[in-house]
């Protein structure tokens, strides 16, 4: 049995940032200076970050040799997406503290981690943020769609995200996040003039990381449709996948 299973785990947090733990029976808390070296972090079992300030500390410290957990009391999609880009191992929404599960999440994270923190498999905090939204019973469908689109935009670093409905040969924009003149709720276009037609053929996700280099000049999407290329705007990337209710 690992040592942490017999007693409290030690978590480090960047000095000057908030600490969410009250039950010190399961968790010992140690402040680590923002400019501390890697050896200082090796003296703790994992690093706990709180909200945007905690991510600022992680960004300044760089890659840490221990598992990292982000607790976000505000459930901010932009914070969750940034945590994913910084390779945070675990994303915990604010509700976890109210239910008393944060300390358990920390202990589980430490227990799942191997001895070599530098080479461990890092979980995607962005996926955990998506799951937190999808399973939040307090949110209605429209609110969930809005948050999911915002998380996706932040995670992929794109200006626009949107959800569409396809009825036979017509594509309709159901919801949008961001600012684009051709992407407003209710806008329609022929399916044949959109990248979505490729998704339907593949029945899987489609990523175009370089639209200009990937899509032929005579493709209908070059002529304007509900896509980031419409109305004279260009796009360097495009990602789409099937969705079900």
Backbone as CSV, one residue per row, in Angstrom:
resi,resn,N_x,N_y,N_z,CA_x,CA_y,CA_z,C_x,C_y,C_z
1,UNK,0.848,-1.189,0.000,0.000,0.000,0.000,0.886,1.243,0.000
2,UNK,0.535,2.196,-0.819,1.334,3.408,-0.902,1.219,4.209,0.388
3,UNK,2.241,4.994,0.668,2.280,5.754,1.916,1.092,6.688,2.038
4,UNK,0.664,7.303,0.901,-0.419,8.279,0.983,-1.736,7.640,1.412
5,UNK,-1.894,6.310,1.230,-3.133,5.651,1.606,-3.252,5.509,3.120
6,UNK,-2.131,5.578,3.833,-2.144,5.435,5.281,-2.295,6.767,5.993
7,UNK,-2.044,7.857,5.342,-2.096,9.160,5.980,-2.432,10.239,4.976
8,UNK,-2.379,11.492,5.403,-2.730,12.586,4.494,-1.706,12.757,3.379
9,UNK,-2.192,13.220,2.228,-1.284,13.563,1.144,-0.877,15.020,1.320
10,UNK,0.276,15.367,0.785,0.765,16.739,0.865,0.587,17.406,-0.487
11,UNK,-0.154,18.499,-0.500,-0.358,19.231,-1.747,0.372,20.566,-1.662
12,UNK,0.942,20.967,-2.760,1.586,22.264,-2.836,0.709,23.237,-3.602
13,UNK,0.757,24.490,-3.217,0.066,25.529,-3.975,1.006,26.712,-4.107
14,UNK,0.831,27.480,-5.152,1.697,28.631,-5.378,1.442,29.658,-4.287
15,UNK,2.507,30.069,-3.626,2.386,31.016,-2.523,1.665,32.280,-2.976
16,UNK,0.684,32.713,-2.175,-0.084,33.905,-2.506,-1.413,33.612,-3.171
17,UNK,-1.647,32.350,-3.548,-2.924,31.975,-4.145,-3.796,31.278,-3.111
18,UNK,-5.080,31.156,-3.420,-6.032,30.603,-2.469,-5.820,29.109,-2.265
19,UNK,-6.293,28.624,-1.111,-6.230,27.199,-0.782,-7.650,26.733,-0.462
20,UNK,-8.186,25.732,-1.168,-9.586,25.353,-0.978,-9.837,24.342,0.124
21,UNK,-8.797,23.806,0.750,-8.991,22.701,1.680,-9.264,23.185,3.095
22,UNK,-10.228,22.516,3.749,-10.490,22.756,5.159,-10.200,21.510,5.993
23,UNK,-10.396,20.337,5.398,-10.158,19.086,6.110,-8.681,18.738,6.041
24,UNK,-7.926,19.166,7.035,-6.494,18.888,7.029,-6.195,17.461,7.489
25,UNK,-7.242,16.683,7.821,-7.001,15.302,8.193,-6.613,14.449,7.003
26,UNK,-7.108,14.804,5.815,-6.775,14.052,4.615,-5.683,14.714,3.791
27,UNK,-5.552,16.026,3.944,-4.642,16.781,3.081,-3.799,17.737,3.906
28,UNK,-2.503,17.693,3.696,-1.597,18.701,4.254,-1.286,19.706,3.155
29,UNK,-1.254,20.980,3.506,-1.055,22.035,2.512,0.292,22.704,2.737
30,UNK,1.029,22.889,1.663,2.341,23.536,1.741,2.436,24.592,0.644
31,UNK,2.781,25.804,1.022,2.958,26.879,0.044,4.328,26.758,-0.614
32,UNK,4.366,26.941,-1.921,5.612,26.886,-2.683,5.791,28.220,-3.393
33,UNK,6.969,28.799,-3.286,7.212,30.096,-3.909,7.066,30.002,-5.426
34,UNK,6.530,31.067,-6.057,6.291,31.029,-7.505,7.528,30.689,-8.324
35,UNK,8.704,31.141,-7.865,9.924,30.901,-8.638,10.735,29.726,-8.086
36,UNK,10.079,28.868,-7.293,10.787,27.723,-6.717,11.200,26.753,-7.808
37,UNK,12.299,26.061,-7.572,12.782,25.084,-8.539,11.993,23.788,-8.479
38,UNK,12.318,22.875,-9.379,11.609,21.605,-9.462,11.745,20.775,-8.189
39,UNK,12.887,20.880,-7.514,13.086,20.094,-6.300,12.075,20.470,-5.220
40,UNK,11.693,21.748,-5.165,10.708,22.180,-4.172,9.361,21.504,-4.416
41,UNK,8.999,21.347,-5.681,7.734,20.688,-6.004,7.816,19.184,-5.790
42,UNK,9.001,18.615,-5.883,9.131,17.178,-5.648,8.887,16.818,-4.183
43,UNK,8.870,17.799,-3.313,8.640,17.531,-1.898,7.155,17.392,-1.561
44,UNK,6.271,17.595,-2.554,4.836,17.435,-2.330,4.314,16.323,-3.243
45,UNK,3.107,15.837,-2.927,2.523,14.754,-3.721,1.850,15.259,-4.989
46,UNK,1.297,16.454,-4.941,0.689,17.035,-6.136,0.540,18.535,-5.931
47,UNK,0.279,19.237,-7.033,0.073,20.686,-6.987,-1.406,20.975,-7.201
48,UNK,-1.972,21.821,-6.343,-3.372,22.221,-6.468,-3.426,23.694,-6.850
49,UNK,-4.151,23.995,-7.897,-4.287,25.351,-8.406,-5.734,25.790,-8.234
50,UNK,-5.931,27.071,-7.968,-7.286,27.588,-7.784,-7.546,28.699,-8.786
51,UNK,-8.469,28.452,-9.688,-8.920,29.469,-10.626,-7.823,30.044,-11.500
52,UNK,-8.087,31.232,-12.009,-7.170,31.886,-12.936,-5.838,32.235,-12.280
53,UNK,-5.874,32.653,-11.007,-4.621,33.004,-10.324,-3.699,31.792,-10.205
54,UNK,-4.281,30.637,-9.919,-3.471,29.433,-9.831,-2.825,29.078,-11.156
55,UNK,-3.561,29.297,-12.254,-2.995,29.026,-13.573,-1.885,30.010,-13.913
56,UNK,-2.025,31.254,-13.447,-0.941,32.223,-13.648,0.337,31.719,-12.984
57,UNK,0.187,31.171,-11.777,1.348,30.635,-11.073,1.957,29.452,-11.798
58,UNK,1.101,28.576,-12.337,1.600,27.426,-13.087,2.300,27.874,-14.358
59,UNK,1.737,28.857,-15.022,2.333,29.367,-16.255,3.728,29.912,-15.983
60,UNK,3.880,30.591,-14.835,5.185,31.151,-14.486,6.174,30.056,-14.079
61,UNK,5.672,29.024,-13.407,6.552,27.960,-12.920,6.958,26.997,-14.025
62,UNK,6.124,26.856,-15.048,6.414,25.900,-16.109,5.966,24.499,-15.729
63,UNK,6.405,23.503,-16.476,6.006,22.117,-16.229,6.470,21.655,-14.851
64,UNK,5.556,21.067,-14.082,5.882,20.599,-12.741,6.087,19.085,-12.746
65,UNK,6.957,18.591,-11.868,7.261,17.156,-11.825,6.271,16.347,-10.994
66,UNK,5.115,16.932,-10.658,4.090,16.240,-9.872,2.740,16.430,-10.562
67,UNK,1.742,15.596,-10.251,0.413,15.788,-10.832,-0.156,17.156,-10.470
68,UNK,-0.962,17.724,-11.351,-1.554,19.041,-11.118,-3.072,18.949,-11.179
69,UNK,-3.730,19.622,-10.244,-5.187,19.652,-10.172,-5.651,21.097,-10.138
70,UNK,-6.617,21.424,-10.961,-7.209,22.757,-10.963,-8.594,22.696,-10.342
71,UNK,-8.806,23.484,-9.289,-10.140,23.669,-8.725,-10.635,25.036,-9.164
72,UNK,-11.775,25.074,-9.844,-12.320,26.337,-10.350,-13.655,26.628,-9.676
73,UNK,-13.678,27.479,-8.645,-14.924,27.746,-7.924,-15.977,28.433,-8.775
74,UNK,-15.554,29.077,-9.875,-16.500,29.807,-10.723,-16.978,29.003,-11.926
75,UNK,-16.440,27.814,-12.133,-16.805,26.982,-13.294,-16.708,27.773,-14.596
76,UNK,-15.619,28.503,-14.761,-15.429,29.369,-15.927,-14.868,28.555,-17.095
77,UNK,-15.590,28.471,-18.219,-15.085,27.684,-19.352,-13.733,28.158,-19.869
78,UNK,-13.473,29.464,-19.799,-12.187,29.965,-20.288,-11.047,29.482,-19.399
79,UNK,-11.296,29.376,-18.098,-10.282,28.854,-17.182,-10.045,27.370,-17.460
80,UNK,-11.122,26.624,-17.682,-10.982,25.198,-17.974,-10.191,24.974,-19.254
81,UNK,-10.479,25.766,-20.279,-9.768,25.608,-21.546,-8.293,25.968,-21.402
82,UNK,-8.015,27.020,-20.637,-6.615,27.403,-20.427,-5.883,26.316,-19.654
83,UNK,-6.564,25.713,-18.680,-5.954,24.618,-17.922,-5.594,23.460,-18.838
84,UNK,-6.446,23.199,-19.811,-6.159,22.130,-20.763,-4.920,22.446,-21.582
85,UNK,-4.794,23.704,-22.012,-3.621,24.086,-22.806,-2.345,23.998,-21.984
86,UNK,-2.467,24.195,-20.659,-1.296,24.113,-19.782,-1.067,22.689,-19.271
87,UNK,-1.842,21.738,-19.799,-1.667,20.319,-19.459,-1.922,20.005,-17.990
88,UNK,-2.925,20.659,-17.399,-3.332,20.306,-16.045,-3.931,18.900,-16.073
89,UNK,-3.598,18.091,-15.074,-4.042,16.696,-15.075,-5.514,16.524,-14.740
90,UNK,-6.022,17.310,-13.811,-7.382,17.102,-13.313,-8.102,18.438,-13.206
91,UNK,-9.326,18.494,-13.746,-10.175,19.681,-13.616,-11.311,19.352,-12.657
92,UNK,-11.504,20.193,-11.623,-12.547,19.963,-10.631,-13.443,21.194,-10.558
93,UNK,-14.732,21.074,-10.888,-15.642,22.217,-10.803,-15.961,22.580,-9.368
94,UNK,-16.544,23.754,-9.179,-16.828,24.248,-7.841,-17.716,23.337,-7.021
95,UNK,-18.628,22.630,-7.670,-19.552,21.764,-6.941,-18.836,20.658,-6.179
96,UNK,-17.630,20.327,-6.566,-16.906,19.241,-5.908,-16.590,19.569,-4.460
97,UNK,-16.358,20.851,-4.170,-16.059,21.234,-2.793,-17.313,21.150,-1.942
98,UNK,-18.450,21.593,-2.508,-19.702,21.540,-1.772,-20.069,20.102,-1.413
99,UNK,-19.724,19.170,-2.279,-20.039,17.766,-2.018,-18.958,17.068,-1.199
100,UNK,-17.906,17.792,-0.861,-16.847,17.228,-0.033,-15.932,16.256,-0.737
101,UNK,-15.896,16.312,-2.058,-15.131,15.307,-2.797,-13.770,15.791,-3.269
102,UNK,-13.419,17.050,-3.022,-12.163,17.561,-3.560,-10.962,16.807,-2.994
103,UNK,-10.954,16.596,-1.683,-9.837,15.863,-1.080,-9.749,14.448,-1.647
104,UNK,-10.895,13.823,-1.894,-10.889,12.477,-2.476,-10.334,12.508,-3.893
105,UNK,-10.656,13.562,-4.643,-10.135,13.668,-6.007,-8.614,13.805,-5.987
106,UNK,-8.109,14.577,-5.023,-6.661,14.741,-4.897,-6.008,13.400,-4.587
107,UNK,-6.568,12.675,-3.629,-5.985,11.395,-3.242,-6.039,10.397,-4.400
108,UNK,-7.130,10.420,-5.162,-7.232,9.522,-6.313,-6.202,9.885,-7.375
109,UNK,-5.990,11.181,-7.575,-5.012,11.625,-8.566,-3.612,11.179,-8.177
110,UNK,-3.276,11.331,-6.908,-1.958,10.906,-6.437,-1.819,9.393,-6.560
111,UNK,-2.886,8.667,-6.249,-2.831,7.216,-6.317,-2.700,6.695,-7.725
112,UNK,-3.261,7.422,-8.716,-3.193,6.987,-10.109,-1.873,7.315,-10.759
113,UNK,-1.101,8.197,-10.125,0.116,8.672,-10.774,1.269,7.719,-10.549
114,UNK,2.123,7.578,-11.544,3.311,6.737,-11.421,4.440,7.463,-10.732
115,UNK,5.585,6.791,-10.610,6.724,7.390,-9.935,7.382,8.466,-10.772
116,UNK,7.316,8.338,-12.085,7.984,9.297,-12.953,6.982,10.327,-13.438
117,UNK,6.872,11.441,-12.725,5.898,12.462,-13.075,6.141,13.081,-14.424
118,UNK,7.404,13.151,-14.865,7.701,13.797,-16.140,7.148,13.011,-17.320
119,UNK,7.056,11.687,-17.194,6.647,10.856,-18.319,5.229,10.315,-18.185
120,UNK,4.481,10.757,-17.172,3.141,10.203,-16.965,2.185,10.650,-18.067
121,UNK,1.145,9.876,-18.210,0.100,10.239,-19.167,-0.738,11.363,-18.576
122,UNK,-0.830,12.483,-19.287,-1.531,13.653,-18.778,-2.957,13.678,-19.319
123,UNK,-3.924,13.750,-18.407,-5.317,13.774,-18.809,-5.686,15.162,-19.314
124,UNK,-6.704,15.225,-20.117,-7.114,16.472,-20.746,-8.142,17.179,-19.877
125,UNK,-7.753,18.300,-19.275,-8.675,19.051,-18.429,-9.854,19.577,-19.229
126,UNK,-9.639,19.836,-20.506,-10.738,20.310,-21.340,-11.855,19.289,-21.426
127,UNK,-11.516,18.007,-21.538,-12.535,16.964,-21.584,-13.291,16.890,-20.269
128,UNK,-12.593,17.092,-19.182,-13.263,17.073,-17.886,-14.200,18.267,-17.748
129,UNK,-13.821,19.401,-18.315,-14.704,20.562,-18.293,-15.969,20.286,-19.093
130,UNK,-15.817,19.643,-20.237,-16.981,19.283,-21.047,-17.897,18.336,-20.282
131,UNK,-17.305,17.363,-19.612,-18.103,16.406,-18.853,-18.832,17.087,-17.707
132,UNK,-18.168,18.046,-17.048,-18.796,18.755,-15.936,-20.024,19.520,-16.407
133,UNK,-19.936,20.131,-17.586,-21.083,20.863,-18.134,-22.188,19.890,-18.532
134,UNK,-21.821,18.830,-19.222,-22.813,17.882,-19.737,-23.604,17.210,-18.621
135,UNK,-22.991,17.020,-17.460,-23.654,16.319,-16.359,-24.225,17.265,-15.310
136,UNK,-24.164,18.568,-15.543,-24.691,19.552,-14.589,-26.206,19.648,-14.742
137,UNK,-26.945,19.073,-13.796,-28.406,19.043,-13.884,-29.036,20.418,-13.704
138,UNK,-28.279,21.390,-13.187,-28.836,22.728,-12.970,-28.879,23.562,-14.244
139,UNK,-28.218,23.104,-15.307,-28.169,23.850,-16.563,-29.196,23.315,-17.550
140,UNK,-29.901,24.242,-18.220,-30.795,23.857,-19.297,-30.009,23.560,-20.559
141,UNK,-30.696,23.065,-21.588,-30.022,22.674,-22.819,-29.320,23.855,-23.474
142,UNK,-29.984,25.003,-23.556,-29.377,26.170,-24.207,-28.122,26.625,-23.473
143,UNK,-28.177,26.620,-22.134,-27.014,27.034,-21.345,-25.861,26.053,-21.527
144,UNK,-26.171,24.761,-21.600,-25.119,23.765,-21.815,-24.460,23.955,-23.176
145,UNK,-25.279,24.166,-24.207,-24.724,24.361,-25.546,-23.813,25.576,-25.573
146,UNK,-24.251,26.670,-24.940,-23.438,27.890,-24.926,-22.099,27.645,-24.244
147,UNK,-22.119,26.980,-23.091,-20.866,26.724,-22.369,-19.956,25.770,-23.139
148,UNK,-20.549,24.754,-23.744,-19.739,23.800,-24.499,-19.071,24.456,-25.695
149,UNK,-19.793,25.342,-26.373,-19.196,26.043,-27.506,-18.068,26.961,-27.049
150,UNK,-18.255,27.626,-25.907,-17.210,28.517,-25.389,-15.966,27.727,-25.000
151,UNK,-16.172,26.574,-24.353,-15.027,25.735,-23.990,-14.287,25.290,-25.240
152,UNK,-15.034,24.874,-26.247,-14.404,24.439,-27.491,-13.616,25.540,-28.165
153,UNK,-14.171,26.742,-28.204,-13.463,27.873,-28.815,-12.162,28.163,-28.094
154,UNK,-12.232,28.188,-26.767,-11.029,28.489,-25.992,-9.989,27.384,-26.135
155,UNK,-10.466,26.133,-26.098,-9.527,25.010,-26.172,-8.824,24.952,-27.521
156,UNK,-9.575,25.216,-28.604,-9.004,25.143,-29.948,-8.419,26.468,-30.410
157,UNK,-8.646,27.528,-29.617,-8.144,28.864,-29.946,-8.687,29.325,-31.302
158,UNK,-10.015,29.264,-31.446,-10.678,29.744,-32.654,-11.686,30.824,-32.270
159,UNK,-12.056,31.658,-33.233,-12.932,32.791,-32.964,-14.404,32.402,-32.883
160,UNK,-14.797,31.354,-33.575,-16.214,31.034,-33.712,-16.462,29.551,-33.453
161,UNK,-17.556,29.259,-32.759,-18.043,27.895,-32.623,-19.538,27.900,-32.887
162,UNK,-20.052,26.844,-33.485,-21.489,26.826,-33.772,-22.028,25.408,-33.838
163,UNK,-23.334,25.298,-33.586,-24.053,24.034,-33.648,-25.076,24.132,-34.767
164,UNK,-25.138,23.121,-35.611,-26.064,23.151,-36.743,-27.005,21.950,-36.726
165,UNK,-28.133,22.131,-37.401,-29.080,21.039,-37.626,-29.157,20.783,-39.119
166,UNK,-29.190,19.520,-39.506,-29.253,19.167,-40.920,-30.567,18.452,-41.199
167,UNK,-31.362,19.025,-42.085,-32.609,18.431,-42.545,-32.479,18.159,-44.036
168,UNK,-32.301,16.894,-44.369,-32.110,16.482,-45.756,-30.933,17.243,-46.373
169,UNK,-31.189,18.211,-47.249,-30.100,18.905,-47.945,-29.877,20.326,-47.445
170,UNK,-30.441,20.664,-46.280,-30.332,22.030,-45.758,-29.668,22.034,-44.390
171,UNK,-28.720,22.927,-44.219,-28.035,23.118,-42.935,-28.560,24.393,-42.283
172,UNK,-28.918,24.306,-41.003,-29.425,25.457,-40.260,-28.579,25.673,-39.019
173,UNK,-28.172,26.915,-38.784,-27.406,27.252,-37.579,-28.360,27.303,-36.390
174,UNK,-28.146,26.431,-35.417,-28.990,26.361,-34.225,-28.476,27.254,-33.102
175,UNK,-27.164,27.349,-32.970,-26.552,28.165,-31.919,-25.158,28.551,-32.364
176,UNK,-24.697,29.709,-31.886,-23.353,30.165,-32.255,-22.698,30.856,-31.080
177,UNK,-21.385,30.812,-31.071,-20.592,31.477,-30.047,-19.444,32.184,-30.743
178,UNK,-19.341,33.470,-30.548,-18.340,34.252,-31.253,-19.013,35.290,-32.134
179,UNK,-18.255,35.869,-33.026,-18.770,36.953,-33.856,-18.450,36.683,-35.314
180,UNK,-19.474,36.367,-36.088,-19.308,36.166,-37.524,-20.620,36.527,-38.213
181,UNK,-20.595,37.369,-39.244,-21.831,37.853,-39.865,-22.679,36.762,-40.498
182,UNK,-22.077,35.665,-40.938,-22.840,34.604,-41.594,-23.237,33.495,-40.634
183,UNK,-22.864,33.631,-39.363,-23.166,32.594,-38.388,-24.077,33.148,-37.311
184,UNK,-25.339,33.288,-37.642,-26.341,33.728,-36.689,-27.435,32.678,-36.627
185,UNK,-28.065,32.589,-35.485,-29.096,31.578,-35.290,-30.188,31.702,-36.351
186,UNK,-30.520,30.593,-36.979,-31.554,30.575,-38.004,-31.041,30.656,-39.425
187,UNK,-29.773,31.026,-39.612,-29.209,31.094,-40.966,-29.183,29.690,-41.584
188,UNK,-29.442,29.623,-42.878,-29.455,28.339,-43.577,-28.525,28.372,-44.779
189,UNK,-28.171,27.180,-45.250,-27.344,27.049,-46.450,-27.528,25.646,-47.009
190,UNK,-27.293,25.454,-48.297,-27.327,24.100,-48.857,-26.229,23.247,-48.226
191,UNK,-26.563,22.039,-47.857,-25.576,21.149,-47.259,-24.384,20.947,-48.184
192,UNK,-24.634,20.925,-49.477,-23.565,20.688,-50.451,-22.520,21.785,-50.454
193,UNK,-22.854,22.959,-49.882,-21.921,24.085,-49.869,-21.195,24.213,-48.535
194,UNK,-21.231,23.171,-47.716,-20.602,23.226,-46.397,-19.659,22.046,-46.194
195,UNK,-18.743,22.217,-45.258,-17.853,21.112,-44.896,-18.608,19.981,-44.202
196,UNK,-19.803,20.272,-43.677,-20.557,19.258,-42.938,-20.883,18.042,-43.794
197,UNK,-20.977,18.225,-45.090,-21.294,17.085,-45.956,-20.227,16.000,-45.828
198,UNK,-18.987,16.415,-45.582,-17.908,15.442,-45.421,-18.055,14.680,-44.106
199,UNK,-18.530,15.393,-43.063,-18.727,14.744,-41.770,-19.778,13.647,-41.888
200,UNK,-20.865,13.933,-42.612,-21.927,12.946,-42.768,-21.433,11.712,-43.509
201,UNK,-20.571,11.903,-44.472,-20.035,10.760,-45.208,-19.106,9.925,-44.330
202,UNK,-18.349,10.619,-43.463,-17.360,9.924,-42.632,-17.969,9.371,-41.350
203,UNK,-19.054,10.025,-40.858,-19.673,9.685,-39.582,-18.658,9.730,-38.448
204,UNK,-17.768,10.691,-38.516,-16.757,10.865,-37.479,-16.307,12.316,-37.495
205,UNK,-15.334,12.668,-36.660,-14.855,14.040,-36.607,-13.990,14.361,-37.820
206,UNK,-14.048,15.616,-38.217,-13.246,16.093,-39.340,-12.502,17.337,-38.901
207,UNK,-11.190,17.323,-39.026,-10.357,18.473,-38.689,-9.621,18.937,-39.932
208,UNK,-9.766,20.221,-40.252,-9.011,20.831,-41.343,-8.098,21.867,-40.717
209,UNK,-6.854,21.496,-40.480,-5.933,22.389,-39.785,-5.408,23.497,-40.692
210,UNK,-5.447,23.297,-41.991,-5.029,24.323,-42.945,-6.027,24.297,-44.100
211,UNK,-7.109,25.068,-43.955,-8.186,25.043,-44.942,-7.682,25.433,-46.319
212,UNK,-6.869,26.477,-46.379,-6.393,26.970,-47.674,-5.616,25.905,-48.432
213,UNK,-4.855,25.087,-47.695,-4.039,24.069,-48.349,-4.803,22.776,-48.590
214,UNK,-5.880,22.553,-47.827,-6.588,21.278,-47.886,-7.768,21.289,-48.849
215,UNK,-8.514,22.392,-48.874,-9.745,22.455,-49.665,-9.437,22.957,-51.070
216,UNK,-9.883,22.252,-52.114,-9.622,22.689,-53.492,-10.242,24.051,-53.785
217,UNK,-9.662,24.754,-54.747,-10.142,26.089,-55.092,-11.574,26.082,-55.606
218,UNK,-12.000,24.984,-56.253,-13.349,24.932,-56.809,-14.368,24.334,-55.841
219,UNK,-13.965,24.099,-54.573,-14.900,23.561,-53.593,-16.002,24.578,-53.306
220,UNK,-17.273,24.148,-53.172,-18.371,25.084,-52.900,-18.183,25.910,-51.641
221,UNK,-17.456,25.397,-50.651,-17.263,26.151,-49.416,-16.428,27.397,-49.632
222,UNK,-15.712,27.471,-50.744,-14.920,28.663,-51.052,-15.814,29.838,-51.439
223,UNK,-17.066,29.552,-51.787,-17.931,30.596,-52.314,-18.853,31.181,-51.265
224,UNK,-18.687,30.761,-50.017,-19.480,31.367,-48.958,-20.603,30.463,-48.484
225,UNK,-20.649,30.202,-47.193,-21.666,29.371,-46.552,-21.567,29.630,-45.067
226,UNK,-22.468,29.063,-44.239,-22.286,29.206,-42.798,-21.013,28.514,-42.336
227,UNK,-19.900,29.146,-42.540,-18.601,28.632,-42.107,-17.694,29.824,-41.906
228,UNK,-16.585,29.676,-41.184,-15.682,30.801,-40.965,-15.078,31.378,-42.230
229,UNK,-15.365,30.787,-43.413,-14.826,31.353,-44.644,-15.822,32.304,-45.306
230,UNK,-17.044,32.363,-44.818,-18.062,33.177,-45.465,-17.796,34.666,-45.300
231,UNK,-18.453,35.449,-46.133,-18.420,36.910,-46.067,-17.015,37.478,-46.146
232,UNK,-16.154,36.819,-46.892,-14.826,37.371,-47.125,-13.824,37.084,-46.037
233,UNK,-14.238,36.440,-44.955,-13.284,36.107,-43.898,-12.657,34.755,-44.189
234,UNK,-11.398,34.637,-43.857,-10.718,33.366,-44.082,-10.527,32.644,-42.762
235,UNK,-10.228,31.367,-42.858,-10.008,30.550,-41.670,-8.832,29.627,-41.908
236,UNK,-8.013,29.448,-40.901,-6.876,28.544,-41.013,-7.213,27.136,-40.554
237,UNK,-8.285,26.991,-39.762,-8.639,25.662,-39.291,-10.145,25.528,-39.158
238,UNK,-10.601,24.303,-39.176,-12.033,24.011,-39.091,-12.165,22.636,-38.490
239,UNK,-13.058,22.474,-37.517,-13.245,21.181,-36.867,-14.726,20.946,-36.679
240,UNK,-15.174,19.749,-36.993,-16.604,19.462,-36.884,-16.808,17.980,-36.609
241,UNK,-17.828,17.681,-35.821,-18.174,16.291,-35.569,-19.663,16.145,-35.395
242,UNK,-20.194,14.926,-35.536,-21.623,14.690,-35.365,-22.031,14.859,-33.914
243,UNK,-23.271,15.296,-33.681,-23.786,15.484,-32.330,-25.181,14.898,-32.248
244,UNK,-25.525,14.357,-31.079,-26.857,13.808,-30.857,-27.399,14.340,-29.553
245,UNK,-28.715,14.434,-29.456,-29.337,14.881,-28.219,-29.747,13.683,-27.384
